[in-house]
Amino acid sequence: MRILGIDPGYATIGFGLIEGERAQYRMVTYGAITTPAGLPLSKRLYQIDRDMEELIGQLKPDVISVEELFFNTNITTGIAVAHGRGVLLCAAERCGIPLFEYTPGQVKMAVTGYGKAEKRQVMDMTKRLLKLAKTPRPDDAADALALALCHARSSTSRLPQIKPEKETV
């Protein structure tokens, strides 16, 4: 299985492709899509769309794993990132690639075993799990590889998928 992890953004979009089966995964490639500062948001989003479609075509993933947004304090930046994430979701859908979304806590839990792990711990475990000589750079690419690992580890879990019960009136 080829899993493409995507760390959404609008200035820098991290990506990381891993390949393997049954808890044996290896890094294939990683990097970042960047858009020039000063470019209007609409042009940045258009470039992200084109670049992502080209990347998907080149890497030919079986699935895509993308991070759900977490808004901290800067809502303005969060909105721009949400726009970029929307474009990424549309590109995946247009290419017909199944998409899975994970929260930051789910990624931390899948990679480190602790849902509140620090960023450096996630990066170190990503490096170890993929048997890399050094931590991938930029950080966005390392985050994308962690997202790919999260899907790899979550999709092979033997734990039952618990769905919330529907309320009855």
Number of C-alpha atoms within 10 A of each C-alpha: 13 21 27 31 32 30 27 27 26 25 20 21 25 24 29 29 26 22 19 14 11 10 12 11 20 17 21 16 15 21 20 20 19 16 20 12 10 7 11 9 16 11 12 18 24 14 18 25 20 13 17 23 17 14 15 17 11 9 15 15 19 15 20 24 27 25 22 15 18 10 13 8 8 8 10 10 14 17 13 16 21 19 17 24 24 16 22 26 19 14 20 19 12 10 14 11 17 12 15 17 19 17 15 20 13 20 27 24 17 20 27 21 13 15 15 15 16 11 12 11 15 23 22 17 17 26 19 13 18 17 12 13 8 10 16 21 13 14 18 23 26 28 28 29 33 33 35 34 30 26 26 26 17 17 12 11 11 7 8 6 7 6 6 6 6 6 5 4 3
